[in-house]
Amino acid sequence: MRRAFAGLAIAALAACQSMGDAEAPRATASLQPTQGNKTFGEATFEQVGADRVRVVVFAQNLKPGGEHGFHIHEAGDCSAPDAESAKGHFNPANRPHGMPGRQSHAGDLPMLKAAKNGRAKLDHVLEGVTLAAGPTSIVGRGIVIHADPDDFKSQPAGNSGARIACGVIRPG
């Protein structure tokens, strides 16, 4: 009897937990290579607080062992061959570019660090943004991988070079 009750309790707890997860707003982005590049990847976004979004990214065909600037951009438009149509970094609070955090652009993300096989994974909680409608929403914006490392100090974008992959953040 105790075993049956314990099993039911565990199942009920798991159901409640998964129901809570299902209610959290989510978004995705498919990163596609820009003209002349081969980098691609997938990004998922999950609301984890009132103004916090967890970003998980997997990217491939990066420079083996290299570091790459990575940012959310103002426009969800990757139509230009060089992804310049995504415009500048998402910066609703008009802050300077820098290390990810509340004192920098809302779109400043940590560096993507590729392994020797050219693959990278990033799992980061971005502060000051949301997936809900409003001025700090990242839904409908672009997400871009750059060719070079971000120096986190050059203005306005960290001197991270060409845009080698671009995607649009979409609900779901």
Accessible surface in RSA format (square Angstrom, percent):
REM  Atomic radii and reference values for relative SASA: ProtOr
REM  Chains: A
REM  Algorithm: Lee & Richards
REM  Probe-radius: 1.40
REM  Slices: 20
REM RES _ NUM      All-atoms   Total-Side   Main-Chain    Non-polar    All polar
REM                ABS   REL    ABS   REL    ABS   REL    ABS   REL    ABS   REL
RES MET A   1   204.95 106.1 157.53 104.3  47.41 112.9 129.83 110.4  75.12  99.5
RES ARG A   2   213.91  89.8 207.51 105.8   6.41  15.3  81.64 111.6 132.27  80.2
RES ARG A   3   216.95  91.1 205.29 104.6  11.66  27.8  81.19 111.0 135.76  82.3
RES ALA A   4    64.91  59.7  50.42  77.8  14.49  33.0  62.26  87.7   2.65   7.0
RES PHE A   5   145.63  72.9 143.52  88.9   2.11   5.5 145.09  88.0   0.54   1.5
RES ALA A   6    47.51  43.7  43.50  67.1   4.01   9.1  47.47  66.8   0.04   0.1
RES GLY A   7    39.09  48.2   0.00   N/A  39.09  48.2  32.74  89.8   6.35  14.2
RES LEU A   8   126.59  70.5 122.41  87.6   4.18  10.5 123.00  86.4   3.59   9.7
RES ALA A   9    48.53  44.6  35.44  54.7  13.10  29.8  44.29  62.4   4.24  11.2
RES ILE A  10   121.03  68.9 119.57  89.1   1.46   3.5 120.44  86.7   0.59   1.6
RES ALA A  11    58.60  53.9  47.37  73.1  11.24  25.6  53.81  75.8   4.80  12.7
RES ALA A  12    56.72  52.1  48.31  74.6   8.40  19.1  55.90  78.7   0.81   2.2
RES LEU A  13   125.64  70.0 121.40  86.9   4.24  10.7 124.84  87.7   0.80   2.1
RES ALA A  14    54.14  49.8  48.21  74.4   5.92  13.5  50.96  71.8   3.17   8.4
RES ALA A  15    50.67  46.6  43.47  67.1   7.20  16.4  50.17  70.6   0.50   1.3
RES CYS A  16    81.57  61.7  72.34  80.7   9.24  21.7  21.11  53.5  60.46  65.2
RES GLN A  17   122.98  68.8 112.16  82.0  10.82  25.8  34.13  72.6  88.85  67.4
RES SER A  18    64.97  54.9  59.31  79.2   5.66  13.0  44.82  95.5  20.15  28.2
RES MET A  19   120.20  62.2 116.35  77.0   3.85   9.2  93.42  79.4  26.78  35.5
RES GLY A  20    40.87  50.4   0.00   N/A  40.87  50.4  31.00  85.1   9.87  22.1
RES ASP A  21    70.73  49.5  69.47  69.1   1.26   3.0  11.77  27.7  58.96  58.8
RES ALA A  22    81.20  74.7  48.81  75.3  32.39  73.7  56.31  79.3  24.89  65.9
RES GLU A  23   135.95  78.0 108.25  81.9  27.70  66.0  48.06  93.0  87.89  71.8
RES ALA A  24    23.21  21.3  13.79  21.3   9.42  21.4  19.45  27.4   3.75   9.9
RES PRO A  25    62.69  45.7  51.88  47.3  10.81  39.3  62.69  51.8   0.00   0.0
RES ARG A  26   103.03  43.3  90.93  46.4  12.10  28.8  37.71  51.5  65.33  39.6
RES ALA A  27     0.65   0.6   0.00   0.0   0.65   1.5   0.00   0.0   0.65   1.7
RES THR A  28    54.61  38.8  54.05  54.8   0.56   1.3  31.96  42.9  22.65  34.2
RES ALA A  29     2.38   2.2   0.00   0.0   2.38   5.4   2.38   3.4   0.00   0.0
RES SER A  30    50.63  42.8  40.55  54.1  10.08  23.2  33.95  72.3  16.68  23.4
RES LEU A  31     0.17   0.1   0.00   0.0   0.17   0.4   0.00   0.0   0.17   0.4
RES GLN A  32    99.94  55.9  98.39  71.9   1.55   3.7  47.11 100.3  52.83  40.1
RES PRO A  33    55.76  40.6  35.58  32.4  20.17  73.3  35.58  29.4  20.17 125.4
RES THR A  34    12.73   9.1   4.75   4.8   7.99  19.0   9.70  13.0   3.04   4.6
RES GLN A  35   140.18  78.4 110.62  80.8  29.56  70.4  47.26 100.6  92.91  70.5
RES GLY A  36    83.12 102.5   0.00   N/A  83.12 102.5  43.17 118.5  39.95  89.5
RES ASN A  37    52.53  36.2  36.91  35.7  15.62  37.6   4.70  11.3  47.83  46.2
RES LYS A  38   159.56  77.8 150.11  92.1   9.45  22.5  95.75  86.2  63.82  68.0
RES THR A  39     4.01   2.9   3.98   4.0   0.04   0.1   0.00   0.0   4.01   6.1
RES PHE A  40    79.64  39.8  79.64  49.3   0.00   0.0  79.64  48.3   0.00   0.0
RES GLY A  41     6.22   7.7   0.00   N/A   6.22   7.7   4.50  12.3   1.72   3.9
RES GLU A  42    93.51  53.7  92.47  70.0   1.04   2.5  50.65  98.0  42.87  35.0
RES ALA A  43     0.38   0.4   0.00   0.0   0.38   0.9   0.24   0.3   0.15   0.4
RES THR A  44    68.59  48.8  68.32  69.3   0.28   0.7  56.54  75.9  12.06  18.2
RES PHE A  45     2.29   1.1   0.00   0.0   2.29   5.9   0.72   0.4   1.57   4.5
RES GLU A  46    36.88  21.2  36.75  27.8   0.13   0.3   7.51  14.5  29.37  24.0
RES GLN A  47    24.85  13.9  18.43  13.5   6.42  15.3  17.83  37.9   7.02   5.3
RES VAL A  48    66.26  43.6  30.94  28.0  35.32  85.1  40.95  35.6  25.31  68.6
RES GLY A  49    28.77  35.5   0.00   N/A  28.77  35.5  25.93  71.2   2.84   6.4
RES ALA A  50   104.32  95.9  65.20 100.6  39.12  89.0  78.59 110.7  25.73  68.2
RES ASP A  51    50.87  35.6  50.87  50.6   0.00   0.0  21.52  50.6  29.35  29.3
RES ARG A  52    90.94  38.2  90.94  46.4   0.00   0.0  22.79  31.1  68.15  41.3
RES VAL A  53     0.00   0.0   0.00   0.0   0.00   0.0   0.00   0.0   0.00   0.0
RES ARG A  54    91.83  38.6  90.80  46.3   1.03   2.5  13.23  18.1  78.60  47.6
RES VAL A  55     0.00   0.0   0.00   0.0   0.00   0.0   0.00   0.0   0.00   0.0
RES VAL A  56    23.76  15.6  22.67  20.5   1.09   2.6  22.67  19.7   1.09   3.0
RES VAL A  57     0.00   0.0   0.00   0.0   0.00   0.0   0.00   0.0   0.00   0.0
RES PHE A  58   109.43  54.8 108.33  67.1   1.11   2.9 108.47  65.8   0.97   2.8
RES ALA A  59     1.22   1.1   0.00   0.0   1.22   2.8   0.01   0.0   1.21   3.2
RES GLN A  60    60.18  33.7  60.18  44.0   0.00   0.0   5.76  12.3  54.42  41.3
RES ASN A  61    81.34  56.1  58.25  56.3  23.09  55.6  13.37  32.2  67.97  65.7
RES LEU A  62     7.14   4.0   0.00   0.0   7.14  17.9   1.86   1.3   5.28  14.2
RES LYS A  63   143.28  69.9 132.71  81.4  10.57  25.2  82.55  74.3  60.73  64.7
RES PRO A  64    88.48  64.5  71.31  65.0  17.17  62.4  71.76  59.2  16.72 103.9
RES GLY A  65    52.02  64.2   0.00   N/A  52.02  64.2  22.38  61.4  29.65  66.4
RES GLY A  66    10.81  13.3   0.00   N/A  10.81  13.3  10.47  28.7   0.35   0.8
RES GLU A  67    66.95  38.4  60.49  45.8   6.46  15.4  15.63  30.2  51.33  41.9
RES HIS A  68     4.46   2.4   4.46   3.1   0.00   0.0   4.46   4.6   0.00   0.0
RES GLY A  69     0.09   0.1   0.00   N/A   0.09   0.1   0.09   0.2   0.00   0.0
RES PHE A  70     0.56   0.3   0.00   0.0   0.56   1.5   0.00   0.0   0.56   1.6
RES HIS A  71     0.03   0.0   0.03   0.0   0.00   0.0   0.00   0.0   0.03   0.0
RES ILE A  72     0.00   0.0   0.00   0.0   0.00   0.0   0.00   0.0   0.00   0.0
RES HIS A  73     1.20   0.7   1.20   0.8   0.00   0.0   1.20   1.2   0.00   0.0
RES GLU A  74    70.43  40.4  66.96  50.7   3.47   8.3  27.48  53.1  42.95  35.1
RES ALA A  75    20.39  18.7  14.96  23.1   5.43  12.4  20.39  28.7   0.00   0.0
RES GLY A  76    30.17  37.2   0.00   N/A  30.17  37.2   1.76   4.8  28.41  63.6
RES ASP A  77    57.03  40.0  53.41  53.2   3.63   8.6  19.53  46.0  37.50  37.4
RES CYS A  78    41.68  31.5  19.79  22.1  21.90  51.5  20.58  52.1  21.10  22.8
RES SER A  79    95.26  80.5  57.66  76.9  37.60  86.6  53.34 113.6  41.92  58.7
RES ALA A  80    27.84  25.6  19.14  29.5   8.70  19.8  24.70  34.8   3.14   8.3
RES PRO A  81    84.83  61.8  73.57  67.1  11.27  41.0  84.15  69.5   0.69   4.3
RES ASP A  82    73.40  51.4  69.74  69.4   3.65   8.6  37.61  88.5  35.79  35.7
RES ALA A  83     0.21   0.2   0.21   0.3   0.00   0.0   0.21   0.3   0.00   0.0
RES GLU A  84    97.23  55.8  87.69  66.3   9.54  22.7  35.47  68.6  61.75  50.4
RES SER A  85    27.11  22.9  12.02  16.0  15.09  34.8  24.19  51.5   2.92   4.1
RES ALA A  86     0.00   0.0   0.00   0.0   0.00   0.0   0.00   0.0   0.00   0.0
RES LYS A  87   128.04  62.5 118.93  73.0   9.11  21.7  71.85  64.7  56.19  59.9
RES GLY A  88    40.88  50.4   0.00   N/A  40.88  50.4  32.55  89.3   8.33  18.7
RES HIS A  89    16.83   9.2   2.02   1.4  14.80  37.9   1.88   1.9  14.95  17.4
RES PHE A  90     2.58   1.3   2.58   1.6   0.00   0.0   2.58   1.6   0.00   0.0
RES ASN A  91    37.55  25.9  23.26  22.5  14.29  34.4  10.64  25.6  26.90  26.0
RES PRO A  92    57.73  42.1  14.16  12.9  43.57 158.4  27.13  22.4  30.60 190.2
RES ALA A  93    54.26  49.9  26.43  40.8  27.83  63.3  36.76  51.8  17.50  46.4
RES ASN A  94   134.96  93.1 114.31 110.5  20.65  49.7  26.94  64.8 108.02 104.4
RES ARG A  95    94.45  39.7  88.69  45.2   5.77  13.7  13.82  18.9  80.64  48.9
RES PRO A  96    82.42  60.1  74.14  67.6   8.28  30.1  81.63  67.4   0.79   4.9
RES HIS A  97     6.99   3.8   0.03   0.0   6.96  17.8   0.03   0.0   6.96   8.1
RES GLY A  98    10.38  12.8   0.00   N/A  10.38  12.8  10.38  28.5   0.00   0.0
RES MET A  99   128.32  66.5 118.13  78.2  10.19  24.3 110.04  93.6  18.29  24.2
RES PRO A 100    32.32  23.6   8.77   8.0  23.55  85.6   9.11   7.5  23.21 144.2
RES GLY A 101    34.21  42.2   0.00   N/A  34.21  42.2  26.51  72.8   7.70  17.2
RES ARG A 102    99.29  41.7  90.90  46.3   8.40  20.0  50.29  68.7  49.01  29.7
RES GLN A 103   145.13  81.2 137.46 100.5   7.67  18.3  65.57 139.6  79.55  60.3
RES SER A 104     5.12   4.3   3.69   4.9   1.43   3.3   3.69   7.8   1.43   2.0
RES HIS A 105    11.01   6.0   9.59   6.7   1.41   3.6   3.87   4.0   7.13   8.3
RES ALA A 106    14.06  12.9   6.51  10.1   7.55  17.2  12.26  17.3   1.81   4.8
RES GLY A 107     0.00   0.0   0.00   N/A   0.00   0.0   0.00   0.0   0.00   0.0
RES ASP A 108     0.33   0.2   0.05   0.0   0.29   0.7   0.05   0.1   0.29   0.3
RES LEU A 109     0.77   0.4   0.00   0.0   0.77   1.9   0.00   0.0   0.77   2.1
RES PRO A 110    31.43  22.9  29.94  27.3   1.49   5.4  31.43  25.9   0.00   0.0
RES MET A 111    26.31  13.6  17.66  11.7   8.65  20.6  18.02  15.3   8.29  11.0
RES LEU A 112     0.48   0.3   0.05   0.0   0.43   1.1   0.48   0.3   0.00   0.0
RES LYS A 113   134.01  65.4 118.74  72.9  15.26  36.3  63.94  57.6  70.06  74.6
RES ALA A 114     9.01   8.3   0.00   0.0   9.01  20.5   0.00   0.0   9.01  23.9
RES ALA A 115    54.44  50.1  42.07  64.9  12.38  28.2  53.89  75.9   0.56   1.5
RES LYS A 116   192.84  94.1 174.78 107.2  18.06  43.0 118.44 106.6  74.40  79.3
RES ASN A 117   103.30  71.2  69.09  66.8  34.21  82.4  43.75 105.3  59.55  57.6
RES GLY A 118     2.41   3.0   0.00   N/A   2.41   3.0   2.41   6.6   0.00   0.0
RES ARG A 119   134.68  56.5 131.88  67.2   2.80   6.7  29.54  40.4 105.15  63.7
RES ALA A 120     7.48   6.9   0.00   0.0   7.48  17.0   5.38   7.6   2.10   5.6
RES LYS A 121   124.38  60.7  94.89  58.2  29.48  70.2  45.39  40.9  78.99  84.1
RES LEU A 122    20.86  11.6  18.76  13.4   2.10   5.3  20.86  14.6   0.00   0.0
RES ASP A 123    67.95  47.6  38.24  38.1  29.71  70.3  19.33  45.5  48.62  48.5
RES HIS A 124    46.30  25.3  41.56  28.9   4.74  12.1  29.32  30.2  16.98  19.8
RES VAL A 125    49.12  32.3  38.35  34.7  10.77  26.0  38.35  33.3  10.77  29.2
RES LEU A 126     4.29   2.4   4.16   3.0   0.13   0.3   4.29   3.0   0.00   0.0
RES GLU A 127    63.44  36.4  55.30  41.8   8.14  19.4   3.71   7.2  59.72  48.8
RES GLY A 128    20.11  24.8   0.00   N/A  20.11  24.8  14.71  40.4   5.40  12.1
RES VAL A 129     0.00   0.0   0.00   0.0   0.00   0.0   0.00   0.0   0.00   0.0
RES THR A 130    17.51  12.5  17.51  17.7   0.00   0.0  12.72  17.1   4.79   7.2
RES LEU A 131    15.33   8.5   1.38   1.0  13.95  35.1   1.38   1.0  13.95  37.5
RES ALA A 132    54.99  50.6  46.81  72.2   8.18  18.6  54.99  77.4   0.00   0.0
RES ALA A 133   107.98  99.3  69.75 107.6  38.23  87.0  77.86 109.6  30.12  79.8
RES GLY A 134    38.30  47.2   0.00   N/A  38.30  47.2  24.23  66.5  14.07  31.5
RES PRO A 135   112.57  82.0  97.52  88.9  15.05  54.7 109.03  90.0   3.54  22.0
RES THR A 136    47.19  33.6  47.19  47.8   0.00   0.0  34.37  46.2  12.82  19.4
RES SER A 137    11.29   9.5  10.99  14.7   0.31   0.7   7.83  16.7   3.46   4.8
RES ILE A 138     0.00   0.0   0.00   0.0   0.00   0.0   0.00   0.0   0.00   0.0
RES VAL A 139    44.18  29.1  27.59  25.0  16.59  40.0  27.59  24.0  16.59  45.0
RES GLY A 140    41.14  50.7   0.00   N/A  41.14  50.7  27.55  75.6  13.59  30.4
RES ARG A 141    47.09  19.8  47.09  24.0   0.00   0.0   2.25   3.1  44.84  27.2
RES GLY A 142     0.00   0.0   0.00   N/A   0.00   0.0   0.00   0.0   0.00   0.0
RES ILE A 143     0.00   0.0   0.00   0.0   0.00   0.0   0.00   0.0   0.00   0.0
RES VAL A 144     0.00   0.0   0.00   0.0   0.00   0.0   0.00   0.0   0.00   0.0
RES ILE A 145     0.00   0.0   0.00   0.0   0.00   0.0   0.00   0.0   0.00   0.0
RES HIS A 146     7.73   4.2   7.73   5.4   0.00   0.0   7.67   7.9   0.06   0.1
RES ALA A 147    33.93  31.2  23.68  36.5  10.25  23.3  24.25  34.1   9.68  25.6
RES ASP A 148    64.10  44.9  63.88  63.6   0.22   0.5  10.13  23.8  53.97  53.8
RES PRO A 149    68.92  50.2  63.76  58.1   5.16  18.7  63.76  52.6   5.16  32.0
RES ASP A 150     5.60   3.9   0.81   0.8   4.79  11.3   0.70   1.6   4.90   4.9
RES ASP A 151    54.15  37.9  32.30  32.2  21.85  51.7  34.22  80.5  19.93  19.9
RES PHE A 152    33.32  16.7  23.37  14.5   9.95  25.9  23.37  14.2   9.95  28.5
RES LYS A 153   156.05  76.1 142.37  87.4  13.68  32.6  88.41  79.6  67.64  72.1
RES SER A 154    42.77  36.1  33.20  44.3   9.56  22.0  24.20  51.5  18.57  26.0
RES GLN A 155   103.96  58.1  70.57  51.6  33.39  79.5  57.26 121.9  46.70  35.4
RES PRO A 156   101.95  74.3 100.91  92.0   1.04   3.8 100.91  83.3   1.04   6.4
RES ALA A 157    38.27  35.2  36.72  56.7   1.55   3.5  36.72  51.7   1.55   4.1
RES GLY A 158     0.10   0.1   0.00   N/A   0.10   0.1   0.00   0.0   0.10   0.2
RES ASN A 159   115.80  79.9  93.13  90.0  22.67  54.6  17.07  41.1  98.73  95.4
RES SER A 160     4.03   3.4   1.34   1.8   2.69   6.2   0.00   0.0   4.03   5.6
RES GLY A 161    39.58  48.8   0.00   N/A  39.58  48.8  23.98  65.8  15.60  34.9
RES ALA A 162    66.91  61.5  48.78  75.3  18.13  41.2  60.87  85.7   6.04  16.0
RES ARG A 163    29.35  12.3  24.20  12.3   5.15  12.3   1.05   1.4  28.30  17.2
RES ILE A 164    14.94   8.5  14.94  11.1   0.00   0.0  14.94  10.8   0.00   0.0
RES ALA A 165     0.00   0.0   0.00   0.0   0.00   0.0   0.00   0.0   0.00   0.0
RES CYS A 166     4.79   3.6   2.07   2.3   2.73   6.4   2.07   5.2   2.73   2.9
RES GLY A 167     3.55   4.4   0.00   N/A   3.55   4.4   3.55   9.7   0.00   0.0
RES VAL A 168    23.25  15.3  17.18  15.6   6.07  14.6  17.18  14.9   6.07  16.5
RES ILE A 169     0.46   0.3   0.00   0.0   0.46   1.1   0.00   0.0   0.46   1.2
RES ARG A 170   142.65  59.9 142.40  72.6   0.25   0.6  46.63  63.7  96.02  58.2
RES PRO A 171   100.92  73.6  82.00  74.7  18.93  68.8  82.05  67.7  18.87 117.3
RES GLY A 172    69.79  86.1   0.00   N/A  69.79  86.1  42.32 116.1  27.47  61.5
END  Absolute sums over single chains surface
CHAIN  1 A     9315.3       7397.6       1917.8       5450.3       3865.1
END  Absolute sums over all chains
TOTAL          9315.3       7397.6       1917.8       5450.3       3865.1
